[in-house]
Amino acid sequence: MKIAIVGATGLVGREIIRICEELLPHEATYTLFASSNSAGTKLKVNEKVCEVKELKEENIETYDISLFSAGGERSKKFAKSFLNKGSYVVDNSSAFRMEEEVPLVVYGINEDKISKETKLISNPNCTTMGLVMVLKPLHEKYKLEKIVPTAYQAVSGSGRAAVESLKNEEKLGEELKPNYRDGFYTRPISRNVIPLAGNLTENGYSDEEMKFVNESRKILDIKSLIVEPSNARVGVETGHGVFCSATFQKEVDVKEAIDVLNSFNGVQYWEETLPTPLDAEGSNDVLVGRMRKGLSSNKILNFWSVSDNLLKGAALNAVQIASYIVQND
Ligand SMILES: NC(=O)c1ccc[n+]([C@@H]2O[C@H](COP(=O)([O-])OP(=O)(O)OC[C@H]3O[C@@H](n4cnc5c(N)ncnc54)[C@H](OP(=O)(O)O)[C@@H]3O)[C@@H](O)[C@H]2O)c1
């Protein structure tokens, strides 16, 4: 079996390599792609040294599965070439997520959307992915109508350059002032919260907030789902947190809801300890805490969830999809 990893040198790509070693057959062979800057870099996969190739047409061969995490522009430009050569493509970017014929797959929720006719598969946005893992089992039980999610997005969600910038800002300590403009974001992020994640769109919401709206509806298959999102960027390295108020058609019960979550693979409810981004870092599971019944209605659940944006939010889900393809193709 031949696997291509596009963007292998990035934050997500390096996790993809590690998880491929765990979840895919050991005899798989790997081709790693990145930009011309990384061509020739040597990375190990399953103890074998692989030399990174520049992503360009003449280097693309035939693969069984190609895992893309090199930004939307690369996906738009090169995914077709991989597909034309017969490969499945699992894409981490937002390039194809809302195309009707492209399944937007969260393993554990809707991997049954994958077939031989859908060789291009989109991996959802990292913040949305963590939240829908919690909403899915609650929706099955109580029928979801509306969510009001407030996200606390970590810096590694913006890639390697953002993490380097955070580390530089951290070194400045108290010298870091509000007028600092040399960082990755428009405002300093160390010791700070920026009340905007992503870029503003015409309706005043950011593209990250609109991903909550559109991707939750598509993954959960609830076209009428009402979503009122607010996304902030916080000075945390890894682990996206979300406070969510969810309204259902049926009356809810907190203890029962917690049992429902604990029975769902990939989700853990933490009763004793508050789950934080540091707890989520390196965890394959989405962690949930502070479940409360709404103050204004018996049909509302308010809770906190947090997940590793590089794992279930990206690399883990992509490789779970690849593993599903291997078992079902
Ligand atoms: N970080 C997350 O939590 C997260 C979650 C979900 C989805 N994603 C998506 O995953 C993708 C990668 O994110 P990341 O966080 O891993 O970013 P990153 O750390 O900045 O890595 C980017 C990767 O893309 C490669 N790349 C950049 N320009 C390229 C070009 N012109 N040709 C070929 N390769 C190129 C880089 O190669 P070089 O090393 O050679 O520059 C590197 O391997 C993005 O589409 C992002 O939206 C990220």
PDBQT file of the ligand as one rigid body, heavy atoms in Angstrom, charges set to zero:
ROOT
HETATM    1  N1  LIG A 401      -3.004  23.251  12.863  1.00  0.00    +0.000 N 
HETATM    2  C1  LIG A 401      -4.226  22.766  13.040  1.00  0.00    +0.000 C 
HETATM    3  O1  LIG A 401      -4.702  22.621  14.187  1.00  0.00    +0.000 OA
HETATM    4  C2  LIG A 401      -5.060  22.389  11.864  1.00  0.00    +0.000 A 
HETATM    5  C3  LIG A 401      -6.286  21.777  12.120  1.00  0.00    +0.000 A 
HETATM    6  C4  LIG A 401      -7.088  21.419  11.031  1.00  0.00    +0.000 A 
HETATM    7  C5  LIG A 401      -6.669  21.683   9.764  1.00  0.00    +0.000 A 
HETATM    8  N2  LIG A 401      -5.467  22.287   9.546  1.00  0.00    +0.000 N 
HETATM    9  C6  LIG A 401      -5.059  22.522   8.165  1.00  0.00    +0.000 C 
HETATM   10  O2  LIG A 401      -3.929  21.717   7.885  1.00  0.00    +0.000 OA
HETATM   11  C7  LIG A 401      -3.048  22.405   6.982  1.00  0.00    +0.000 C 
HETATM   12  C8  LIG A 401      -1.662  22.465   7.573  1.00  0.00    +0.000 C 
HETATM   13  O3  LIG A 401      -1.686  23.064   8.840  1.00  0.00    +0.000 OA
HETATM   14  P1  LIG A 401      -0.412  23.066   9.799  1.00  0.00    +0.000 P 
HETATM   15  O4  LIG A 401      -0.911  23.609  11.078  1.00  0.00    +0.000 OA
HETATM   16  O5  LIG A 401       0.296  21.761   9.771  1.00  0.00    +0.000 OA
HETATM   17  O6  LIG A 401       0.510  24.171   9.069  1.00  0.00    +0.000 OA
HETATM   18  P2  LIG A 401       2.115  24.350   9.121  1.00  0.00    +0.000 P 
HETATM   19  O7  LIG A 401       2.652  23.848  10.402  1.00  0.00    +0.000 OA
HETATM   20  O8  LIG A 401       2.333  25.754   8.768  1.00  0.00    +0.000 OA
HETATM   21  O9  LIG A 401       2.632  23.384   7.944  1.00  0.00    +0.000 OA
HETATM   22  C9  LIG A 401       2.346  23.660   6.602  1.00  0.00    +0.000 C 
HETATM   23  C10 LIG A 401       2.821  22.518   5.738  1.00  0.00    +0.000 C 
HETATM   24  O10 LIG A 401       2.478  22.829   4.382  1.00  0.00    +0.000 OA
HETATM   25  C11 LIG A 401       3.665  22.806   3.588  1.00  0.00    +0.000 C 
HETATM   26  N3  LIG A 401       3.629  23.796   2.520  1.00  0.00    +0.000 N 
HETATM   27  C12 LIG A 401       3.522  25.136   2.629  1.00  0.00    +0.000 A 
HETATM   28  N4  LIG A 401       3.597  25.720   1.424  1.00  0.00    +0.000 NA
HETATM   29  C13 LIG A 401       3.764  24.715   0.518  1.00  0.00    +0.000 A 
HETATM   30  C14 LIG A 401       3.935  24.666  -0.891  1.00  0.00    +0.000 A 
HETATM   31  N5  LIG A 401       3.946  25.781  -1.636  1.00  0.00    +0.000 N 
HETATM   32  N6  LIG A 401       4.089  23.459  -1.475  1.00  0.00    +0.000 NA
HETATM   33  C15 LIG A 401       4.097  22.331  -0.732  1.00  0.00    +0.000 A 
HETATM   34  N7  LIG A 401       3.956  22.301   0.605  1.00  0.00    +0.000 NA
HETATM   35  C16 LIG A 401       3.787  23.493   1.224  1.00  0.00    +0.000 A 
HETATM   36  C17 LIG A 401       4.788  23.140   4.562  1.00  0.00    +0.000 C 
HETATM   37  O11 LIG A 401       6.005  22.717   4.018  1.00  0.00    +0.000 OA
HETATM   38  P3  LIG A 401       7.403  23.443   4.446  1.00  0.00    +0.000 P 
HETATM   39  O12 LIG A 401       7.769  22.866   5.773  1.00  0.00    +0.000 OA
HETATM   40  O13 LIG A 401       8.334  23.048   3.358  1.00  0.00    +0.000 OA
HETATM   41  O14 LIG A 401       7.143  24.909   4.508  1.00  0.00    +0.000 OA
HETATM   42  C18 LIG A 401       4.337  22.310   5.760  1.00  0.00    +0.000 C 
HETATM   43  O15 LIG A 401       4.640  20.963   5.569  1.00  0.00    +0.000 OA
HETATM   44  C19 LIG A 401      -3.716  23.743   6.712  1.00  0.00    +0.000 C 
HETATM   45  O16 LIG A 401      -4.496  23.619   5.539  1.00  0.00    +0.000 OA
HETATM   46  C20 LIG A 401      -4.611  23.944   7.906  1.00  0.00    +0.000 C 
HETATM   47  O17 LIG A 401      -5.708  24.775   7.631  1.00  0.00    +0.000 OA
HETATM   48  C21 LIG A 401      -4.656  22.633  10.568  1.00  0.00    +0.000 A 
ENDROOT
TORSDOF 0
